[in-house]
Amino acid sequence: MTDVRVGVTSFLMKKAIAYIRVSSESQEDNTSLEAQKTAIAAYAIKNDLDIIETFKDVDSGANEHRQGLTGLREAIKSRVFDIVIVSKFDRFTRDIELGERVRKEIENQGGALVSASEAFNTKNYMDLAFVRMMQVFAALERDQIKNTSFGL
């Protein structure tokens, strides 16, 4: 016998897409792909969200042509989601312009971009200002890592 409530519950839940990223396979434990998936899953449960798809990358946050990000952007165009969840905004992108572009793509389709660990609503101007500042510092950190690895 099928429990009708299960179908009704998932029908009524908002649909979410998860995005996870690390720069390398040896990423620290607290930002591993698995740790990010766990944080996003907990956020989804707490907020009655149904994760319908997860995209992942093992690549630099500055690279616009990541396979997972490309898949996410295609899914955004399909309008089958309400929310895109990342574990932290710096896991999403470390490129200021790219982050703004993809956030606008999400919002232009009627969706929202949220972080499982940072309580900012990008549709609120003050919160969006903080997210933009975090993007600046994420880009700065990326540049420092890049310059350090080249001995500069």
MODELLER restraints for C-alpha pairs under 7 A, 6 or more apart:
rsr = mdl.restraints
at = mdl.atoms
rsr.add(forms.Gaussian(group=physical.xy_distance, feature=features.Distance(at['CA:10:A'], at['CA:50:A']), mean=6.71, stdev=0.5))
rsr.add(forms.Gaussian(group=physical.xy_distance, feature=features.Distance(at['CA:13:A'], at['CA:48:A']), mean=5.99, stdev=0.5))
rsr.add(forms.Gaussian(group=physical.xy_distance, feature=features.Distance(at['CA:13:A'], at['CA:49:A']), mean=5.55, stdev=0.5))
rsr.add(forms.Gaussian(group=physical.xy_distance, feature=features.Distance(at['CA:13:A'], at['CA:50:A']), mean=6.03, stdev=0.5))
rsr.add(forms.Gaussian(group=physical.xy_distance, feature=features.Distance(at['CA:14:A'], at['CA:49:A']), mean=5.09, stdev=0.5))
rsr.add(forms.Gaussian(group=physical.xy_distance, feature=features.Distance(at['CA:14:A'], at['CA:50:A']), mean=6.09, stdev=0.5))
rsr.add(forms.Gaussian(group=physical.xy_distance, feature=features.Distance(at['CA:14:A'], at['CA:82:A']), mean=5.93, stdev=0.5))
rsr.add(forms.Gaussian(group=physical.xy_distance, feature=features.Distance(at['CA:15:A'], at['CA:49:A']), mean=5.90, stdev=0.5))
rsr.add(forms.Gaussian(group=physical.xy_distance, feature=features.Distance(at['CA:15:A'], at['CA:50:A']), mean=4.93, stdev=0.5))
rsr.add(forms.Gaussian(group=physical.xy_distance, feature=features.Distance(at['CA:15:A'], at['CA:51:A']), mean=6.02, stdev=0.5))
rsr.add(forms.Gaussian(group=physical.xy_distance, feature=features.Distance(at['CA:15:A'], at['CA:52:A']), mean=6.30, stdev=0.5))
rsr.add(forms.Gaussian(group=physical.xy_distance, feature=features.Distance(at['CA:15:A'], at['CA:81:A']), mean=4.84, stdev=0.5))
rsr.add(forms.Gaussian(group=physical.xy_distance, feature=features.Distance(at['CA:15:A'], at['CA:82:A']), mean=5.28, stdev=0.5))
rsr.add(forms.Gaussian(group=physical.xy_distance, feature=features.Distance(at['CA:15:A'], at['CA:83:A']), mean=6.57, stdev=0.5))
rsr.add(forms.Gaussian(group=physical.xy_distance, feature=features.Distance(at['CA:16:A'], at['CA:49:A']), mean=6.12, stdev=0.5))
rsr.add(forms.Gaussian(group=physical.xy_distance, feature=features.Distance(at['CA:16:A'], at['CA:50:A']), mean=5.68, stdev=0.5))
rsr.add(forms.Gaussian(group=physical.xy_distance, feature=features.Distance(at['CA:16:A'], at['CA:51:A']), mean=4.57, stdev=0.5))
rsr.add(forms.Gaussian(group=physical.xy_distance, feature=features.Distance(at['CA:16:A'], at['CA:52:A']), mean=5.95, stdev=0.5))
rsr.add(forms.Gaussian(group=physical.xy_distance, feature=features.Distance(at['CA:16:A'], at['CA:81:A']), mean=5.48, stdev=0.5))
rsr.add(forms.Gaussian(group=physical.xy_distance, feature=features.Distance(at['CA:16:A'], at['CA:82:A']), mean=5.84, stdev=0.5))
rsr.add(forms.Gaussian(group=physical.xy_distance, feature=features.Distance(at['CA:16:A'], at['CA:83:A']), mean=4.71, stdev=0.5))
rsr.add(forms.Gaussian(group=physical.xy_distance, feature=features.Distance(at['CA:16:A'], at['CA:84:A']), mean=5.58, stdev=0.5))
rsr.add(forms.Gaussian(group=physical.xy_distance, feature=features.Distance(at['CA:16:A'], at['CA:85:A']), mean=6.82, stdev=0.5))
rsr.add(forms.Gaussian(group=physical.xy_distance, feature=features.Distance(at['CA:17:A'], at['CA:51:A']), mean=5.56, stdev=0.5))
rsr.add(forms.Gaussian(group=physical.xy_distance, feature=features.Distance(at['CA:17:A'], at['CA:52:A']), mean=5.90, stdev=0.5))
rsr.add(forms.Gaussian(group=physical.xy_distance, feature=features.Distance(at['CA:17:A'], at['CA:53:A']), mean=5.11, stdev=0.5))
rsr.add(forms.Gaussian(group=physical.xy_distance, feature=features.Distance(at['CA:17:A'], at['CA:54:A']), mean=5.81, stdev=0.5))
rsr.add(forms.Gaussian(group=physical.xy_distance, feature=features.Distance(at['CA:17:A'], at['CA:81:A']), mean=6.62, stdev=0.5))
rsr.add(forms.Gaussian(group=physical.xy_distance, feature=features.Distance(at['CA:17:A'], at['CA:83:A']), mean=6.36, stdev=0.5))
rsr.add(forms.Gaussian(group=physical.xy_distance, feature=features.Distance(at['CA:17:A'], at['CA:84:A']), mean=4.77, stdev=0.5))
rsr.add(forms.Gaussian(group=physical.xy_distance, feature=features.Distance(at['CA:17:A'], at['CA:85:A']), mean=6.17, stdev=0.5))
rsr.add(forms.Gaussian(group=physical.xy_distance, feature=features.Distance(at['CA:18:A'], at['CA:51:A']), mean=6.67, stdev=0.5))
rsr.add(forms.Gaussian(group=physical.xy_distance, feature=features.Distance(at['CA:18:A'], at['CA:53:A']), mean=6.30, stdev=0.5))
rsr.add(forms.Gaussian(group=physical.xy_distance, feature=features.Distance(at['CA:18:A'], at['CA:54:A']), mean=4.51, stdev=0.5))
rsr.add(forms.Gaussian(group=physical.xy_distance, feature=features.Distance(at['CA:18:A'], at['CA:55:A']), mean=6.22, stdev=0.5))
rsr.add(forms.Gaussian(group=physical.xy_distance, feature=features.Distance(at['CA:18:A'], at['CA:84:A']), mean=5.79, stdev=0.5))
rsr.add(forms.Gaussian(group=physical.xy_distance, feature=features.Distance(at['CA:18:A'], at['CA:85:A']), mean=4.85, stdev=0.5))
rsr.add(forms.Gaussian(group=physical.xy_distance, feature=features.Distance(at['CA:18:A'], at['CA:86:A']), mean=6.07, stdev=0.5))
rsr.add(forms.Gaussian(group=physical.xy_distance, feature=features.Distance(at['CA:19:A'], at['CA:54:A']), mean=5.71, stdev=0.5))
rsr.add(forms.Gaussian(group=physical.xy_distance, feature=features.Distance(at['CA:19:A'], at['CA:55:A']), mean=4.85, stdev=0.5))
rsr.add(forms.Gaussian(group=physical.xy_distance, feature=features.Distance(at['CA:19:A'], at['CA:56:A']), mean=5.75, stdev=0.5))
rsr.add(forms.Gaussian(group=physical.xy_distance, feature=features.Distance(at['CA:19:A'], at['CA:85:A']), mean=6.30, stdev=0.5))
rsr.add(forms.Gaussian(group=physical.xy_distance, feature=features.Distance(at['CA:19:A'], at['CA:86:A']), mean=5.30, stdev=0.5))
rsr.add(forms.Gaussian(group=physical.xy_distance, feature=features.Distance(at['CA:20:A'], at['CA:33:A']), mean=6.20, stdev=0.5))
rsr.add(forms.Gaussian(group=physical.xy_distance, feature=features.Distance(at['CA:20:A'], at['CA:36:A']), mean=6.26, stdev=0.5))
rsr.add(forms.Gaussian(group=physical.xy_distance, feature=features.Distance(at['CA:20:A'], at['CA:55:A']), mean=6.38, stdev=0.5))
rsr.add(forms.Gaussian(group=physical.xy_distance, feature=features.Distance(at['CA:20:A'], at['CA:56:A']), mean=4.75, stdev=0.5))
rsr.add(forms.Gaussian(group=physical.xy_distance, feature=features.Distance(at['CA:20:A'], at['CA:57:A']), mean=6.55, stdev=0.5))
rsr.add(forms.Gaussian(group=physical.xy_distance, feature=features.Distance(at['CA:20:A'], at['CA:86:A']), mean=6.27, stdev=0.5))
rsr.add(forms.Gaussian(group=physical.xy_distance, feature=features.Distance(at['CA:20:A'], at['CA:91:A']), mean=6.61, stdev=0.5))
rsr.add(forms.Gaussian(group=physical.xy_distance, feature=features.Distance(at['CA:21:A'], at['CA:33:A']), mean=6.48, stdev=0.5))
rsr.add(forms.Gaussian(group=physical.xy_distance, feature=features.Distance(at['CA:21:A'], at['CA:56:A']), mean=5.50, stdev=0.5))
rsr.add(forms.Gaussian(group=physical.xy_distance, feature=features.Distance(at['CA:21:A'], at['CA:57:A']), mean=4.70, stdev=0.5))
rsr.add(forms.Gaussian(group=physical.xy_distance, feature=features.Distance(at['CA:21:A'], at['CA:58:A']), mean=5.76, stdev=0.5))
rsr.add(forms.Gaussian(group=physical.xy_distance, feature=features.Distance(at['CA:21:A'], at['CA:91:A']), mean=5.49, stdev=0.5))
rsr.add(forms.Gaussian(group=physical.xy_distance, feature=features.Distance(at['CA:21:A'], at['CA:92:A']), mean=6.84, stdev=0.5))
rsr.add(forms.Gaussian(group=physical.xy_distance, feature=features.Distance(at['CA:22:A'], at['CA:32:A']), mean=6.59, stdev=0.5))
rsr.add(forms.Gaussian(group=physical.xy_distance, feature=features.Distance(at['CA:22:A'], at['CA:33:A']), mean=6.59, stdev=0.5))
rsr.add(forms.Gaussian(group=physical.xy_distance, feature=features.Distance(at['CA:22:A'], at['CA:57:A']), mean=6.47, stdev=0.5))
rsr.add(forms.Gaussian(group=physical.xy_distance, feature=features.Distance(at['CA:22:A'], at['CA:58:A']), mean=4.95, stdev=0.5))
rsr.add(forms.Gaussian(group=physical.xy_distance, feature=features.Distance(at['CA:22:A'], at['CA:59:A']), mean=6.26, stdev=0.5))
rsr.add(forms.Gaussian(group=physical.xy_distance, feature=features.Distance(at['CA:22:A'], at['CA:91:A']), mean=6.92, stdev=0.5))
rsr.add(forms.Gaussian(group=physical.xy_distance, feature=features.Distance(at['CA:23:A'], at['CA:58:A']), mean=5.29, stdev=0.5))
rsr.add(forms.Gaussian(group=physical.xy_distance, feature=features.Distance(at['CA:23:A'], at['CA:59:A']), mean=4.53, stdev=0.5))
rsr.add(forms.Gaussian(group=physical.xy_distance, feature=features.Distance(at['CA:23:A'], at['CA:60:A']), mean=4.85, stdev=0.5))
rsr.add(forms.Gaussian(group=physical.xy_distance, feature=features.Distance(at['CA:23:A'], at['CA:61:A']), mean=6.96, stdev=0.5))
rsr.add(forms.Gaussian(group=physical.xy_distance, feature=features.Distance(at['CA:24:A'], at['CA:58:A']), mean=5.56, stdev=0.5))
rsr.add(forms.Gaussian(group=physical.xy_distance, feature=features.Distance(at['CA:24:A'], at['CA:59:A']), mean=6.33, stdev=0.5))
rsr.add(forms.Gaussian(group=physical.xy_distance, feature=features.Distance(at['CA:25:A'], at['CA:58:A']), mean=6.78, stdev=0.5))
rsr.add(forms.Gaussian(group=physical.xy_distance, feature=features.Distance(at['CA:36:A'], at['CA:87:A']), mean=5.36, stdev=0.5))
rsr.add(forms.Gaussian(group=physical.xy_distance, feature=features.Distance(at['CA:39:A'], at['CA:87:A']), mean=6.20, stdev=0.5))
rsr.add(forms.Gaussian(group=physical.xy_distance, feature=features.Distance(at['CA:39:A'], at['CA:116:A']), mean=6.25, stdev=0.5))
rsr.add(forms.Gaussian(group=physical.xy_distance, feature=features.Distance(at['CA:40:A'], at['CA:85:A']), mean=6.65, stdev=0.5))
rsr.add(forms.Gaussian(group=physical.xy_distance, feature=features.Distance(at['CA:40:A'], at['CA:86:A']), mean=6.72, stdev=0.5))
rsr.add(forms.Gaussian(group=physical.xy_distance, feature=features.Distance(at['CA:40:A'], at['CA:87:A']), mean=5.77, stdev=0.5))
rsr.add(forms.Gaussian(group=physical.xy_distance, feature=features.Distance(at['CA:40:A'], at['CA:116:A']), mean=5.51, stdev=0.5))
rsr.add(forms.Gaussian(group=physical.xy_distance, feature=features.Distance(at['CA:43:A'], at['CA:116:A']), mean=5.51, stdev=0.5))
rsr.add(forms.Gaussian(group=physical.xy_distance, feature=features.Distance(at['CA:44:A'], at['CA:50:A']), mean=6.68, stdev=0.5))
rsr.add(forms.Gaussian(group=physical.xy_distance, feature=features.Distance(at['CA:55:A'], at['CA:68:A']), mean=4.90, stdev=0.5))
rsr.add(forms.Gaussian(group=physical.xy_distance, feature=features.Distance(at['CA:55:A'], at['CA:71:A']), mean=6.88, stdev=0.5))
rsr.add(forms.Gaussian(group=physical.xy_distance, feature=features.Distance(at['CA:55:A'], at['CA:72:A']), mean=6.30, stdev=0.5))
rsr.add(forms.Gaussian(group=physical.xy_distance, feature=features.Distance(at['CA:56:A'], at['CA:68:A']), mean=4.88, stdev=0.5))
rsr.add(forms.Gaussian(group=physical.xy_distance, feature=features.Distance(at['CA:57:A'], at['CA:66:A']), mean=6.56, stdev=0.5))
rsr.add(forms.Gaussian(group=physical.xy_distance, feature=features.Distance(at['CA:57:A'], at['CA:67:A']), mean=6.67, stdev=0.5))
rsr.add(forms.Gaussian(group=physical.xy_distance, feature=features.Distance(at['CA:57:A'], at['CA:68:A']), mean=5.18, stdev=0.5))
rsr.add(forms.Gaussian(group=physical.xy_distance, feature=features.Distance(at['CA:59:A'], at['CA:66:A']), mean=6.83, stdev=0.5))
rsr.add(forms.Gaussian(group=physical.xy_distance, feature=features.Distance(at['CA:61:A'], at['CA:91:A']), mean=6.99, stdev=0.5))
rsr.add(forms.Gaussian(group=physical.xy_distance, feature=features.Distance(at['CA:61:A'], at['CA:92:A']), mean=6.86, stdev=0.5))
rsr.add(forms.Gaussian(group=physical.xy_distance, feature=features.Distance(at['CA:61:A'], at['CA:93:A']), mean=4.44, stdev=0.5))
rsr.add(forms.Gaussian(group=physical.xy_distance, feature=features.Distance(at['CA:61:A'], at['CA:94:A']), mean=4.68, stdev=0.5))
rsr.add(forms.Gaussian(group=physical.xy_distance, feature=features.Distance(at['CA:61:A'], at['CA:95:A']), mean=6.71, stdev=0.5))
rsr.add(forms.Gaussian(group=physical.xy_distance, feature=features.Distance(at['CA:62:A'], at['CA:93:A']), mean=6.28, stdev=0.5))
rsr.add(forms.Gaussian(group=physical.xy_distance, feature=features.Distance(at['CA:62:A'], at['CA:94:A']), mean=5.18, stdev=0.5))
rsr.add(forms.Gaussian(group=physical.xy_distance, feature=features.Distance(at['CA:62:A'], at['CA:95:A']), mean=5.02, stdev=0.5))
rsr.add(forms.Gaussian(group=physical.xy_distance, feature=features.Distance(at['CA:76:A'], at['CA:106:A']), mean=6.09, stdev=0.5))
rsr.add(forms.Gaussian(group=physical.xy_distance, feature=features.Distance(at['CA:79:A'], at['CA:109:A']), mean=6.19, stdev=0.5))
rsr.add(forms.Gaussian(group=physical.xy_distance, feature=features.Distance(at['CA:81:A'], at['CA:111:A']), mean=6.82, stdev=0.5))
rsr.add(forms.Gaussian(group=physical.xy_distance, feature=features.Distance(at['CA:82:A'], at['CA:111:A']), mean=4.67, stdev=0.5))
rsr.add(forms.Gaussian(group=physical.xy_distance, feature=features.Distance(at['CA:82:A'], at['CA:112:A']), mean=6.55, stdev=0.5))
rsr.add(forms.Gaussian(group=physical.xy_distance, feature=features.Distance(at['CA:83:A'], at['CA:111:A']), mean=5.21, stdev=0.5))
rsr.add(forms.Gaussian(group=physical.xy_distance, feature=features.Distance(at['CA:83:A'], at['CA:112:A']), mean=4.77, stdev=0.5))
rsr.add(forms.Gaussian(group=physical.xy_distance, feature=features.Distance(at['CA:83:A'], at['CA:113:A']), mean=5.88, stdev=0.5))
rsr.add(forms.Gaussian(group=physical.xy_distance, feature=features.Distance(at['CA:84:A'], at['CA:112:A']), mean=6.21, stdev=0.5))
rsr.add(forms.Gaussian(group=physical.xy_distance, feature=features.Distance(at['CA:84:A'], at['CA:113:A']), mean=4.89, stdev=0.5))
rsr.add(forms.Gaussian(group=physical.xy_distance, feature=features.Distance(at['CA:84:A'], at['CA:114:A']), mean=6.24, stdev=0.5))
rsr.add(forms.Gaussian(group=physical.xy_distance, feature=features.Distance(at['CA:85:A'], at['CA:113:A']), mean=6.10, stdev=0.5))
rsr.add(forms.Gaussian(group=physical.xy_distance, feature=features.Distance(at['CA:85:A'], at['CA:114:A']), mean=5.02, stdev=0.5))
rsr.add(forms.Gaussian(group=physical.xy_distance, feature=features.Distance(at['CA:85:A'], at['CA:115:A']), mean=5.62, stdev=0.5))
rsr.add(forms.Gaussian(group=physical.xy_distance, feature=features.Distance(at['CA:85:A'], at['CA:116:A']), mean=6.55, stdev=0.5))
rsr.add(forms.Gaussian(group=physical.xy_distance, feature=features.Distance(at['CA:86:A'], at['CA:92:A']), mean=6.37, stdev=0.5))
rsr.add(forms.Gaussian(group=physical.xy_distance, feature=features.Distance(at['CA:86:A'], at['CA:114:A']), mean=6.37, stdev=0.5))
rsr.add(forms.Gaussian(group=physical.xy_distance, feature=features.Distance(at['CA:86:A'], at['CA:115:A']), mean=4.85, stdev=0.5))
rsr.add(forms.Gaussian(group=physical.xy_distance, feature=features.Distance(at['CA:86:A'], at['CA:116:A']), mean=6.10, stdev=0.5))
rsr.add(forms.Gaussian(group=physical.xy_distance, feature=features.Distance(at['CA:87:A'], at['CA:115:A']), mean=5.28, stdev=0.5))
rsr.add(forms.Gaussian(group=physical.xy_distance, feature=features.Distance(at['CA:87:A'], at['CA:116:A']), mean=4.74, stdev=0.5))
rsr.add(forms.Gaussian(group=physical.xy_distance, feature=features.Distance(at['CA:87:A'], at['CA:117:A']), mean=5.94, stdev=0.5))
rsr.add(forms.Gaussian(group=physical.xy_distance, feature=features.Distance(at['CA:88:A'], at['CA:115:A']), mean=5.19, stdev=0.5))
rsr.add(forms.Gaussian(group=physical.xy_distance, feature=features.Distance(at['CA:88:A'], at['CA:116:A']), mean=6.50, stdev=0.5))
rsr.add(forms.Gaussian(group=physical.xy_distance, feature=features.Distance(at['CA:88:A'], at['CA:117:A']), mean=5.96, stdev=0.5))
rsr.add(forms.Gaussian(group=physical.xy_distance, feature=features.Distance(at['CA:88:A'], at['CA:118:A']), mean=6.53, stdev=0.5))
rsr.add(forms.Gaussian(group=physical.xy_distance, feature=features.Distance(at['CA:89:A'], at['CA:115:A']), mean=6.16, stdev=0.5))
rsr.add(forms.Gaussian(group=physical.xy_distance, feature=features.Distance(at['CA:90:A'], at['CA:135:A']), mean=6.72, stdev=0.5))
rsr.add(forms.Gaussian(group=physical.xy_distance, feature=features.Distance(at['CA:90:A'], at['CA:138:A']), mean=5.75, stdev=0.5))
rsr.add(forms.Gaussian(group=physical.xy_distance, feature=features.Distance(at['CA:93:A'], at['CA:99:A']), mean=5.76, stdev=0.5))
rsr.add(forms.Gaussian(group=physical.xy_distance, feature=features.Distance(at['CA:94:A'], at['CA:135:A']), mean=6.32, stdev=0.5))
rsr.add(forms.Gaussian(group=physical.xy_distance, feature=features.Distance(at['CA:94:A'], at['CA:138:A']), mean=5.16, stdev=0.5))
rsr.add(forms.Gaussian(group=physical.xy_distance, feature=features.Distance(at['CA:94:A'], at['CA:139:A']), mean=4.75, stdev=0.5))
rsr.add(forms.Gaussian(group=physical.xy_distance, feature=features.Distance(at['CA:94:A'], at['CA:142:A']), mean=6.63, stdev=0.5))
rsr.add(forms.Gaussian(group=physical.xy_distance, feature=features.Distance(at['CA:95:A'], at['CA:139:A']), mean=5.69, stdev=0.5))
rsr.add(forms.Gaussian(group=physical.xy_distance, feature=features.Distance(at['CA:96:A'], at['CA:135:A']), mean=5.55, stdev=0.5))
rsr.add(forms.Gaussian(group=physical.xy_distance, feature=features.Distance(at['CA:96:A'], at['CA:136:A']), mean=6.34, stdev=0.5))
rsr.add(forms.Gaussian(group=physical.xy_distance, feature=features.Distance(at['CA:96:A'], at['CA:139:A']), mean=6.79, stdev=0.5))
rsr.add(forms.Gaussian(group=physical.xy_distance, feature=features.Distance(at['CA:103:A'], at['CA:113:A']), mean=6.52, stdev=0.5))
rsr.add(forms.Gaussian(group=physical.xy_distance, feature=features.Distance(at['CA:106:A'], at['CA:112:A']), mean=6.19, stdev=0.5))
rsr.add(forms.Gaussian(group=physical.xy_distance, feature=features.Distance(at['CA:106:A'], at['CA:113:A']), mean=6.92, stdev=0.5))
rsr.add(forms.Gaussian(group=physical.xy_distance, feature=features.Distance(at['CA:113:A'], at['CA:122:A']), mean=6.78, stdev=0.5))
rsr.add(forms.Gaussian(group=physical.xy_distance, feature=features.Distance(at['CA:114:A'], at['CA:121:A']), mean=6.67, stdev=0.5))
rsr.add(forms.Gaussian(group=physical.xy_distance, feature=features.Distance(at['CA:120:A'], at['CA:127:A']), mean=5.22, stdev=0.5))
rsr.add(forms.Gaussian(group=physical.xy_distance, feature=features.Distance(at['CA:121:A'], at['CA:127:A']), mean=5.73, stdev=0.5))
rsr.add(forms.Gaussian(group=physical.xy_distance, feature=features.Distance(at['CA:121:A'], at['CA:128:A']), mean=6.86, stdev=0.5))
rsr.add(forms.Gaussian(group=physical.xy_distance, feature=features.Distance(at['CA:122:A'], at['CA:128:A']), mean=4.56, stdev=0.5))
